[in-house]
Amino acid sequence: SDGSIRLHQMTSEYPVMQWNDSTNGQPVIALQWALTRPAVFFALDASSNIYVWDLLENDLLPVAKETIPSEKVVAMALLGEPEKANGLLGIVLAKEPGQIDIQYVKKKWASP
């Protein structure tokens, strides 16, 4: 609820990494690892901002932030086929009025 993100191992109760105030204090609505690139994850905050984290490029801050204008985004899911080498990765966004939007992710955050 405060914008913190924590990375845990299954064998420990303490986080391996913790990013406080990673969304400028906005609650994190959804967070998901990229299906095609294990070091990348995406976070959606309550203000309809999507943050792209690539831990191989920068493990302190997100590498990109995208604000979704117009309708409020209430849910996010990723789609892709990790067993295929094409590196296609999409983000499915559910907006408040009931619209669904699918966008493809740049290759540098999607390629294995």
Buried (B, 14 or more C-beta within 10 A) or exposed (E): EEBBBEEEEEEEEEEEEEBEEBBEBBEBBBBBEBBBBEEBBBBBBBBBBBBBBBBEBEEEEBBBBEEBEEBEBBEBBBEBEEEEEEBBBBBEBBBEEEEEEEEEBEEBBBBE
